[in-house]
Amino acid sequence: MFAGLRTPAPPGWSRWLVPPAALSVHLAIGQAYAWSVFKPPLESSLGLSGTASALPFQLAIVMLGLSAAFGGTLVERHGPRWAMTVSAVCFTSGFLVAALGAATRQYWIVVLGYGCVGGIGLGIGYISPVSTLIKWFPDRPGMATGIAIMGFGGGALIAAPWTARLLDAFGRDSSGISKTFLAMGAGYAVFMAFGVLLVRLPPPGWAPPGTPAASGARPATVPGVSARDALRTPQFWCLWVVLCTNVSAGIGILEKAAPMITDFFAGTPAPVSAGAAAGFVGLLSLANMLGRFVWSSASDLVGRKRIYRLYLGAGALMYLLIALNGNSSKTLFIACAAVILSFYGGGFATVPAYLKDLFGVHQVGAIHGRLLTAWSVAGIVGPLIVNAVADAGKTAGRTGTALYGTSFLVMIGLLAVGFVANELVRPVHPRHHAPPAAAPPAVPVVRKGAAP
């Protein structure tokens, strides 16, 4: 049934066609990062609290992690074209169901459509190109996955202004929100189809020119570890904690970006308008996107463990600067938030290469899918901390920076926990390596060890 979707690339197929295919899917599903633009109109039209308006986004991230975990093995089995097709159908259907919920003013249908159905599309689409890119680019895995996953971070750069313009055109009441969901679902369906048409698996035995495998030399290899055995290693769970804490710290800002900057500077001589707040969301998306490419490419040179030290340590410092300076400097607030989001994005783009360094390419897509359950947890923890603290502060009569100070200190603590977990990562014990007959030939290792 799926044989046609696993067709390998024909002779002469350029591997540089695969990153654009991955980008077309990731730029679409990255719309999730622009959810905060929907929050104010949903809250005003349906009478929701900040915590309630975050539910579709939180459920989408939960379903992303769960569908990636359960679907990772299917992606490995059926190939990237199958995965991208499933992602496109689920993601765009989620918008259509959400449109029905907004039109009928039934918020639970919005949550079900965008969060549950669309979230499945997020998870399958997110992991769909990862193992394929690592197979096409064994010589530069960090750069390759960074290019693709950069699209997920940059999705809001397109979606935030597009959403704002659609809402301005259709209206910010429930009817206008419904029409906006419909228009976005149709647009993304067309856009994601390009990825399905372009992506291909490398031919059996293919290796990039100039590598030892291509010249017939016997390369240094990372022994393969199965997805099942990877769950039994401390390395997997250390990385799980690293990813969960780094994501919690970034997603807490990203999910509430538009109302957060408005609240921060509401009582100052230079308040932030709704349009400027949407622009702030776009700027964070740009930082998120660039961080995925720049930092993951840098990890090919300096190593995965060292780059995560930067993400977690410097990220905690950025939060501390925001907490100490409050609303005294808009430039400092925006700069620190952008750096935090660049580390957040970099962490996502670097982790597939980190997994490849530790576990080899044997079932790396399935291992990556299981690791993304950390994202599911972080998708609840990060927004819940920020929204719950802010809602409690509003109930107590607090305003401005006082709404967020406590949550920022919690984020600093989470990043410190992640820093320690990263330091505990060591090479995988040989007892977890798959027998040679069970694992395909490993990919050349051209970068020095990931974990000293």
N, C-alpha and C positions, 0 to 999 in steps of 0.2 A: 504493500500500500504506500509505503514511504520511500520506495527505492528511487523514484524519480527525483525526490528532494535531496538525495545523498549523492547525486552525480558529481564526481570529482572534476576539477578544472581540466580543460583540454590542454594539449601542448601549447606552450607560448602564452598561457594566461598570466597576466601580470598580478603579482601578489598585492600591488598597490591599489587594486580595485576593491580589495576586501575592507580596508579601513573606511572608505566612503559608504560601503554597504552597512557597516556597523554604525556609522555616524547617523545614517538616515533613521535607524530605529532608535538610537539613544537620544538624538535631538528631540524626537517625538515624545518618548516616555519621560524625558527630563522635564516635561511640562509640570510634573508633580511639584517641582521646586518653586513654581509660581503660584501655588495654592493660596498663599497669603493675600494675593490680590482679590480672590473671591471672598475672603473672610468678612471684610466690612459690609459689602452689599448683602451677604447671607445673614449676617447678624442683624442688620437693620430691617430687612424685608421679612425675615422669619422669626425675629425676636430671640436670637440665640446668644449665649454667652461666648466669650473667647474660647473657653475649654470645649464647648459643644461644637463650635464652628471648625475646630481642628480635627474632629472625628473622621471625616472622609480621608484626610491626609494621613492620619495615624493608622487607620485600618489599611490604607493602600500600602504603607510601608510594612505593616505586619504581614499582609498577604504577599508582598514582594519577597520577603525572606522565606516564608513558608513555601511558596510556589517554586522558588529557586532551589530550596532544599529538597523538596519532593520531585521536582522536575529536572534536577541536574543530571541524573542518570538517563532520563529520557532524551535530553538534549544530546548527550554523548552518543546515544544509540541511534537516534533518528537524524541527527545533523542540524546545522545552523539554519537551513532554509525552512525546515519544518518548524523550528522554534520561532523564527521570525514571523512565519505565517500565523501561528497560534497567538503570538504576542499582539500582532496587528488586529486580529479579530477580537480578542478580549479587551484590549485597551480602548479601541474605538467604540465597542459595544458599551463599555462602562460610561462613556460620555452620553450615549443615547439614553441609557437607563437613568442617569443623573438628570438629564433634560426632562424626562417624564416626571421625576420627583419634584423638580423645581416648578414645573408647570402646574402640578396638582397641589403644590405646597405641602408635600409629604416628605419631610426631611429624611426620614429613615430610608426612603427610596434613593435619595441622593447618596447617602452613606453606603447603601448596598451597591449601587451602580459604580460610583467613582472608587469607593474604597475596596469592595470585594471583587467585583468583576474586573474593573480596571487594574486593581492591584495584582491580579494574576498575570495580566498582560505585562505589567511592570517587571515582575520577577522573571518570567520566561524570556522576555526581551532583553533584560539586563545581562543574563548569562549567555544568551544565544551566541555571541561572536567570540567569547573569551578564549576558549580552548582552541578555536579555529585560528585566531590571530597568533596565539603562542606557537602553533604548528607552522604557520606561514613565516613567522619572525622569531625563530629560536635564537638568532643572533642579537636581537634587541627586544626582548619581551616587555620590559618596562615601557619603552617608547610606544610599542604597538598597542598594548592595552590602554596606555594613556591617551592615545589618539581617539580610540573608540569611546572609552568611558568619559573622555572630555566632553563628548556630545551630551551625555546625561547631565553633566554639570551645567552645560551651556544651554540646555533646553529652555530654562526660564528666561534667558536673554531674548529669546524669540517670543516665548509665551506671555511674559509679563506685559510688554507693551501691546501685544496683540489682544490679550484679554481685556486690558484697559480700554482699548479702542472699540472692541466689540460691545463692551458694557456701556460705553458712552453712546454708541449707535443704537443699541437695542433697549437701553434703559437698565437701571440698577434694581428694579423690582424683580419679583419672582419670574415674571414673563420674560424679561430681558435676560436674566440669568439662564433660563431654559434655552432661549435662542442662541446664546453664546456657547453653551455646551454642545448644541447641535452643530453649529458652524465649526467648532474646533474638532469634533469627532470626524466630520466629513473631510476636513483638511488633512488631519493626521493619517487617515486611511490611505489617501493618495500618496502622501510622503513616505510612509513606511513600506509601500509596495516596491519602491526602488531598491530597498535593502534585500527583499526577497529575490528580486531579479538578478542582482549583482553577486551575491555571496556564493562562494564555492569552497569545497574542501580541497586541500592539496592532494596531488596524485600520490599513490603509495610509493614510499621510498624517496619522496622529493626532499631536497635540501637546498638552501640558498647558495648561489655561487660564492666561492671564496671561503666557505666553511670547511672544516676537516671532513665532515660527512660527504660533502659534495665532491671532494677530491679523492675519496676512497680511503682516507686515513681513519684510524680508529679513534674516535673522540673520547674525551673525558665525559663521564655521564653522571647524572643523578639517578640512582636506582628508583624505580617506580614504587609507589605506595597506593594501595587501593583506597577508595573512599571509606569503606567499612573500617579498615585498619587505621586510617588517619584519625578517626574519632577516638581511638584508643591511645593516642599519643598526647603528652603534655604540650607539645608544640602547637597542636591544633587549638587547644583550649586557651593557651596563652595568647595566640593570635585572635581568638574569639573575643577575649577581654579587651585586647588592644583596639580592635575594630569597634566594639560596642561603645567604649568610652570616647573614642575619637569622634564617632558619629553622633553620640548624644550631645557632645559639646558643640558641634557645628549645627546640628539640626534644630537645636533649641533656639538659635538665632534665626535660622533660615525660615522655619515654619511661621514665625511671628514677626518677620522682618519689617513689613509695612507698618503695622500698628506700633511696633516697638520704637522705631525712630520717631514716629509721630508723638508718642507718649514722652520720650526722652526730652524733646525740645519744645513741648507744648507751652511751657511757662517761660520761654526765653524770648528775647527780641526777634529771633529768627525762627519762627515755627515752621514745621515741614508740612507742605500741602499733600493731598492725596496723590497728585501727579508726581511730585518729587519722591514720595514714598515708593511708588511703583518704579521709579527710576533707581532708587536704592536697591530694590529687589533685583533689577537688571544688573546693577553693578556687582552685587554679591554673586550673581550667576556667572558673570564674566570672571571674577576671581576664582570661583569654584571650577570653572571650565579650564582656565589657564593653569591652575594648580595641578589639575589632573595630568596635563601634558608635561609641564616644566619639572615638577617634583618627581614624577615617576620616571622621566627620562634621566634625571639626575641620579636616581637610585641605581641605574645601570652602571654608573661610574663609582659611586661612593658606598653602595651596598644598601640593602633594605633595612637592616636594623638601625644603621646610622640615620637614615632619612626619617624613620619613625621617631627617633629621639628628638629630631627637630619638630615634627608635627606636634608631639605631646608636650615637650618642654616649653617651646616658644609659644604654643597655643595657650598654655596656662598663663604665661607672662602677658599675652595680649588681653586675656580676660581680667587679669589683675589691673592693668592700665585703665581699662574701661571702668572697673569698679571704683578705682581711686579718683579718677578725674571726672566721673559723672557726666553732666551736660556742659562742662566748661569749654569744651572744644568739639565742634561738630566734625572738623577734619580728623582729629584723633579718633573719635568714635568710628567714623566710616573706615579709616585706614586699618584700625585694629580688627573690626568686623570682617573686612576684606581679607586680611591675613589669616584669620581663623578659618574662613571659608575656603581659602586656597589650601590650607592644611587638611581640611575636611575632604575636599575633592582629591587631593594628592593621596590621602590614605586609601580611598577606594581604588584608585588607579594602580597603586603600588602593590596592593595585597595579592592580586593574581600571580605576579612575578615572585613575590615572597613565597607563595604556596608552591610554585614551580621549583624554586630553589630548594625547598625543604622536602617536597614529596614527589618531584619529578612530574612528567607530563601524563603519566598513566592515570586517567580519571581525574585530572586536575579540574575539569569543568564541574564534575560532580562534587568534588571537595569544596570548590568555591561556592557552589550552591548551598551546601550545608553550612558553610561559614557565614553566609548572609543571614542566617537566623539571628546573628548578633545585630543586624540592621533592624530586624523586626522588633527586638527588645528596645533598641535605641530609639526607634520611631515612636514608641510609647513613652519611654523615660524622658527623653529630651524635651519634647513639647509639653508633657505633663508637668514637669518641674517648672518651666517658664510660665505656662498658662495658669497653673494652680496658684503659684506664688503671686502672679499679677492680679488674678481675680480676688484672692484673699486680701491683697493690698487695697484694691478698689473698695471692697466691702468695709475695710477699716478706715477708709477716707484718705488713703495715701495717693499721691500722684507723682508723675515724672519718674526720675531715677529711682525713687524709693520703691517702685513696683518691681524692680529687677535686681537689686543689689544682692539679696539672699540667693537667688538662683544662679547668679554669676559665681559666687563663692562655691556653690555646690559643683559647678562645672570645673572649677579649678581642682577640686578634690578628685573628681572623676578622671581628669587628665593625669593626675599624679598616680592614680592606680594603674592606668594604662601604661605609663612610663615604666613602672616596676615590672609589669607583665612582659613588656618588650625585652627588658634586660634578662628575663628568665628563658628566652628562646635559645635553644641549642640544636645542633644537627640531630636528625631523627636516628634513633637506634636501629642498627641493621636488622634486628628481629622483626621489624615492621615492614621490611622491604618485600615486595612481591617476588615470587620465584621468576626466574628469567623467562620461562615459557608463558607465564601469565601476563607479563608486561611487554608492550612493544618496545623496540629499540629506543633508548632514551635520547633526548635531544642534546646537542653539544652545549657545554657550559662555557661561555666565553667571558663571564664575569667572575671575579674572585668571590669566594664563599659569602653567603648572605649573613650567616650568623656566626660570629667569631666565638 
